[in-house]
Amino acid sequence: MFFCIKFKRDIKIYFCYFKEIRNESHDYPHRVAKFPENRNRNRYRDVSPYDHSRVKLQNAENDYINASLVDMGEARRSYVLTQASLCFHFSTFYGFIMLIYCYDREMLFKETGFSVKLLSEDVKSYYTVHLLQLENINSGETRTISHFHYTTWPDFGVPESPASFLNFLFKVRESGSLNPDHGPAVIHCSAGIGRSGTFSLVDTCLVLMEKGDDINIKQVLLNMRKYRMGLIQTPDQLRFSYMAIIEGAKYIKGDSNIQKRWKELSKEDLSPAFDHSPNKIMTGKYNGSRIGPEEEKPTSDRCTGLSSKVQDTAEENSSSILRRRIREDRKATTTQKVQQMKQRLNETERKRKRWLCWQPVLTKMGFVSVILVGALVGWTLFFQQNVL
């Protein structure tokens, strides 16, 4: 009961923080994303890259892709946050991966114009690591890609525990994938703002702490939102980010056994479970101990004034957003199928027109061939009769 009371108070703090961050975030122009030719390149209507930080494709008639470069200079970290690729834009997505001179990416497949070769695979209970080779078939250019896939982190949700998340994060770090020498790491989820934003925020804050800098997590997130809108989608994700940063600070303070404990708590060596139902925000244990990220009482009257009704409203809003995302995913899938049908119809029409174009020629050639064959046969018979 004691923990439940503390948890509710804690949740109120993060509803307040989340609302403040949303209100203080700047809105920048994103006109290019709204161009008619680019609308079907956006998975969601309400998630667009800002014009000043969008990644531009090269050697393409249309340089637009829903991806943003987030440059956190003080931490010497840069990330390209992007949406999950739409199926009918796989070739554009792979061209984008070839453009970003990096060896790291967080989901891939084989599509027209590119060849993807699986070099190795390491399957854990809640994440999988692939080593892939991506080749541009036309130019022969190749990239080796380390692909880290967190398989049990649901959309709008949080990981199983800070220990599991940090174990995953440090695996990515150990691979060298986040080193500035390798260029920006490409990170994506569904929209490229919720789970991707959580990953980037925790990593950036831990880097700043390692450098000995005093950090203001809220300000770091506001700075990141200058490059891509809406990073961190829910109060639960914000709260989890704080929890992960607090837990990660134990490693920075010199706890040499903490990574081993993270691995044990994450149970990564178990067989993977394929029931990836959305996880609830943790209401029981925080890495095995009965503590929350912040136990102090709220100091703001605005925070203390939040009631369970406000919490219910926020949860309803999150559910409403999720339902809208599902509808937009279905719409995107339908659009994809319609475009594929149009492509097939266009290809059939082109074949029909080619046949109509060549039909008279082939008919005449056949008629001439029949005459020539007949003439040849008649000449042969005439010649044989004369010889006899």
C-alpha positions in Angstrom: 0.0 0.0 0.0 2.9 2.3 0.8 4.4 1.8 -2.6 1.1 2.4 -4.4 0.6 5.7 -2.7 4.2 6.7 -3.6 3.6 5.5 -7.2 0.5 7.6 -7.7 2.2 10.7 -6.3 5.2 9.9 -8.6 2.9 9.6 -11.6 1.4 13.0 -10.9 4.8 14.6 -11.1 5.4 13.1 -14.6 2.0 14.1 -15.9 3.0 17.6 -14.8 6.5 17.4 -16.3 5.1 16.0 -19.6 2.6 18.8 -19.9 5.2 21.4 -19.2 7.6 20.0 -21.8 4.8 19.8 -24.4 3.8 23.4 -23.7 7.4 24.7 -23.8 8.5 22.9 -26.9 9.0 25.1 -29.9 7.2 24.5 -33.2 9.3 25.0 -36.3 8.3 25.1 -40.0 7.8 21.7 -41.7 6.5 22.8 -45.1 8.3 20.3 -47.2 6.6 17.4 -45.4 3.2 18.8 -46.4 3.9 19.1 -50.1 1.4 17.0 -52.1 4.1 14.7 -53.5 5.4 14.0 -50.0 2.2 13.3 -48.1 2.2 9.6 -48.8 5.8 9.4 -47.6 4.6 10.2 -44.1 3.4 7.3 -41.9 1.4 9.7 -39.7 -0.1 13.0 -40.5 0.9 14.6 -37.2 4.6 13.6 -37.3 6.7 15.6 -39.7 10.4 16.5 -39.8 11.3 20.1 -39.4 12.6 21.8 -42.6 15.9 22.9 -40.9 16.8 19.5 -39.6 15.4 17.0 -42.1 17.7 14.6 -43.8 17.8 15.1 -47.6 18.2 12.3 -50.0 20.9 12.5 -52.7 20.7 11.4 -56.4 16.9 11.3 -56.3 14.2 13.4 -58.0 12.6 13.9 -54.6 14.9 14.4 -51.7 12.3 14.0 -49.0 12.2 11.3 -46.4 10.6 11.5 -42.9 13.9 11.6 -41.0 15.5 14.2 -38.8 19.2 14.7 -37.7 19.3 15.3 -34.0 22.7 16.8 -33.1 23.6 16.9 -29.4 26.9 18.6 -29.7 27.8 18.8 -26.0 27.5 15.0 -25.7 29.2 14.5 -29.1 26.2 12.4 -30.1 24.2 12.6 -33.3 21.2 10.5 -34.2 19.0 10.2 -37.3 15.5 9.6 -36.0 13.0 8.3 -38.5 9.7 6.5 -38.9 9.4 2.9 -39.9 9.6 2.6 -43.6 6.4 2.3 -45.6 6.6 -0.8 -47.8 6.2 1.0 -51.1 9.2 3.3 -50.2 11.7 0.6 -49.2 14.0 1.5 -52.1 13.9 5.2 -50.9 14.6 4.0 -47.3 17.6 1.9 -48.4 19.0 4.8 -50.5 18.7 6.8 -47.3 20.7 4.2 -45.4 23.4 4.3 -48.0 23.4 8.1 -47.8 24.0 8.1 -44.0 27.7 7.0 -43.7 27.3 4.8 -40.7 27.5 1.2 -39.7 24.5 1.2 -37.4 20.8 0.9 -37.7 18.0 0.1 -35.4 15.3 -2.8 -39.2 15.9 -4.0 -42.8 14.7 -6.2 -45.7 15.4 -6.9 -49.4 13.8 -4.6 -52.0 14.1 -3.4 -55.5 17.5 -1.9 -56.4 19.2 -3.2 -53.2 20.4 -6.5 -51.9 20.5 -7.3 -48.2 22.6 -10.2 -47.0 22.4 -11.6 -43.5 26.0 -12.1 -42.2 25.2 -13.1 -38.6 22.3 -13.2 -36.1 22.3 -13.3 -32.3 18.8 -13.8 -30.8 18.2 -12.9 -27.2 15.0 -13.1 -25.1 14.0 -9.5 -25.8 16.3 -8.2 -28.5 18.1 -9.5 -31.6 21.4 -8.4 -33.2 21.9 -8.7 -36.9 25.0 -8.0 -38.9 23.8 -7.2 -42.4 25.4 -6.2 -45.7 23.5 -3.7 -47.8 24.5 -3.4 -51.5 23.3 -1.0 -54.1 22.9 -3.4 -57.1 23.4 -0.6 -59.6 26.6 0.9 -58.3 28.0 -2.1 -56.4 28.5 0.1 -53.3 28.1 -1.8 -50.0 27.5 -0.9 -46.3 28.0 -3.2 -43.3 25.2 -2.6 -40.9 24.8 -3.5 -37.2 21.1 -3.9 -36.6 19.8 -3.9 -33.0 16.2 -4.8 -32.7 14.4 -4.4 -29.4 11.6 -7.0 -30.0 9.5 -6.6 -26.8 9.1 -2.8 -26.5 5.5 -1.9 -27.5 4.4 1.3 -29.3 3.5 3.9 -26.7 4.9 1.7 -24.0 8.1 1.1 -22.0 10.6 -1.7 -21.7 10.3 -4.5 -19.1 12.6 -2.7 -16.7 15.5 -0.1 -16.7 17.9 -3.0 -16.2 16.7 -4.7 -19.5 16.8 -1.3 -21.3 20.3 -0.4 -20.1 21.6 -3.9 -20.8 20.5 -3.3 -24.4 21.8 0.2 -24.6 25.3 -0.8 -23.4 25.3 -3.7 -25.9 24.7 -1.0 -28.6 27.5 1.1 -27.1 30.0 -1.7 -26.9 29.6 -2.4 -30.6 30.8 1.1 -31.3 27.6 1.9 -33.1 27.1 5.2 -31.3 30.7 6.5 -31.6 30.9 9.8 -33.4 33.5 8.5 -35.7 30.9 6.2 -37.3 28.5 9.0 -38.1 25.0 9.3 -36.8 23.2 6.1 -35.8 19.9 5.6 -37.5 17.2 4.9 -34.9 13.5 4.2 -35.7 10.4 2.9 -34.2 6.9 3.4 -35.7 6.8 7.2 -35.8 10.4 7.9 -34.8 9.6 9.9 -31.8 8.4 7.8 -28.8 10.7 4.8 -28.3 13.4 6.4 -30.5 13.2 9.5 -28.4 13.5 7.6 -25.1 16.6 5.7 -26.4 18.3 8.9 -27.5 17.4 10.9 -24.4 18.8 8.3 -22.0 21.9 7.8 -24.0 22.6 11.5 -24.3 22.0 12.2 -20.6 24.3 9.3 -19.5 27.1 10.6 -21.8 26.8 14.1 -20.3 26.9 12.6 -16.8 30.0 10.6 -17.8 31.7 13.9 -18.8 30.9 15.3 -15.3 28.4 17.8 -16.5 25.4 18.8 -14.4 22.3 17.8 -16.4 18.8 19.1 -16.6 16.9 16.2 -18.2 13.9 18.3 -19.0 16.2 20.9 -20.8 18.0 18.2 -22.7 14.7 16.8 -24.0 13.6 20.3 -25.0 16.8 20.8 -26.9 16.3 17.5 -28.7 12.8 18.5 -29.6 14.2 21.4 -31.5 15.4 18.9 -34.1 12.4 16.5 -34.2 8.9 17.2 -32.9 7.2 15.2 -30.2 10.1 13.2 -28.8 8.8 11.1 -25.8 5.2 10.5 -26.5 3.7 9.7 -23.0 4.3 10.5 -19.3 5.1 6.8 -18.9 8.0 7.1 -21.3 9.2 10.3 -19.6 9.1 8.6 -16.2 10.9 5.5 -17.6 13.6 7.8 -19.0 14.2 9.3 -15.6 14.3 5.8 -14.0 16.8 4.5 -16.6 19.0 7.6 -16.2 19.0 7.2 -12.4 19.8 3.5 -12.7 22.5 4.2 -15.3 24.1 6.7 -12.9 25.1 3.8 -10.7 27.5 2.6 -13.4 29.0 6.1 -13.8 29.6 6.3 -10.1 31.8 3.3 -10.3 29.6 0.3 -9.5 31.7 -2.4 -11.3 29.1 -5.1 -10.9 26.1 -3.2 -12.1 26.3 -4.3 -15.8 26.4 -7.9 -14.6 23.3 -7.4 -12.5 21.5 -5.7 -15.4 22.2 -8.8 -17.6 21.0 -11.1 -14.8 17.8 -9.1 -14.3 17.1 -8.8 -18.0 17.3 -12.6 -18.4 18.5 -12.1 -22.0 19.7 -15.7 -22.4 16.2 -17.2 -22.0 14.4 -18.3 -25.1 12.6 -15.4 -26.7 8.9 -15.1 -26.0 6.8 -14.2 -29.1 3.8 -12.8 -27.2 4.8 -9.1 -27.5 1.6 -7.7 -25.9 1.9 -4.1 -24.8 3.5 -3.8 -21.4 2.0 -1.8 -18.6 4.0 0.9 -16.8 5.6 -0.8 -13.8 3.7 -0.5 -10.6 5.6 -3.1 -8.6 9.3 -3.3 -8.5 12.0 -1.0 -9.8 14.9 -3.3 -10.6 13.9 -5.5 -7.7 13.8 -2.7 -5.1 10.8 -0.9 -3.7 11.8 2.6 -4.8 10.7 5.0 -7.4 12.8 7.5 -9.4 11.8 10.4 -7.2 10.3 10.0 -3.7 10.1 13.6 -2.8 6.8 15.4 -2.6 5.8 17.6 -5.5 6.9 21.2 -5.0 4.7 22.8 -7.5 1.1 23.7 -6.8 0.3 22.8 -10.4 1.5 19.2 -9.7 -0.3 18.8 -6.4 -3.5 20.0 -8.1 -3.5 17.1 -10.6 -6.2 14.6 -9.8 -7.0 11.1 -10.8 -9.5 12.6 -13.3 -6.5 14.4 -15.1 -4.6 11.1 -15.1 -7.6 9.3 -16.7 -7.9 12.1 -19.3 -4.3 11.8 -20.2 -4.6 8.0 -20.5 -7.7 8.5 -22.7 -5.7 10.9 -24.8 -2.9 8.3 -25.2 -5.4 5.6 -26.1 -7.0 8.0 -28.6 -3.6 8.7 -30.2 -2.9 5.0 -30.4 -6.2 4.3 -32.0 -5.5 7.1 -34.5 -2.1 5.6 -35.3 -3.6 2.2 -35.9 -6.1 3.8 -38.3 -3.4 5.6 -40.1 -1.3 2.5 -40.3 -4.3 0.7 -41.9 -4.7 3.7 -44.3 -1.0 3.5 -45.2 -1.3 -0.2 -45.9 -4.4 0.4 -48.1 -2.6 3.2 -49.9 0.3 0.8 -50.5 -2.0 -1.9 -51.9 -3.8 0.6 -54.2 -0.5 1.9 -55.5 0.7 -1.7 -56.1 -2.5 -2.4 -58.0 -2.1 0.8 -60.1 1.5 -0.3 -60.9 0.3 -3.7 -62.0 -2.5 -2.1 -64.1 -0.1 0.3 -65.6 2.3 -2.5 -66.5 -0.5 -4.5 -68.0 -1.6 -1.5 -70.0 2.0 -0.8 -71.2 2.2 -4.4 -72.4 -1.1 -4.2 -74.2 -0.1 -0.9 -75.9 3.3 -2.5 -76.9 1.3 -5.5 -78.4 -1.1 -3.2 -80.3 1.9 -1.3 -81.6 3.8 -4.4 -82.8 0.7 -6.4 -83.9 0.4 -4.8 -87.4 4.2 -5.2 -88.0 4.2 -8.8 -86.9 1.1 -9.5 -89.0 2.8 -8.1 -92.1 6.0 -9.9 -91.3 4.0 -13.1 -91.0 2.2 -12.5 -94.3 5.5 -11.7 -96.1 7.1 -14.8 -94.5 4.2 -17.0 -95.8 4.6 -15.5 -99.3 8.4 -16.1 -99.3 8.0 -19.6 -98.0 5.4 -20.3 -100.7 7.5 -18.8 -103.4 10.5 -20.9 -102.2 8.5 -24.1 -102.2 7.1 -23.3 -105.7 10.5 -22.5 -107.1 11.9 -25.7 -105.6 9.2 -27.9 -107.2 9.5 -26.1 -110.5 13.3 -26.6 -110.5 12.9 -30.3 -109.7 10.5 -30.8 -112.5 12.8 -29.1 -115.0 15.7 -31.3 -113.9 13.6 -34.4 -114.4 
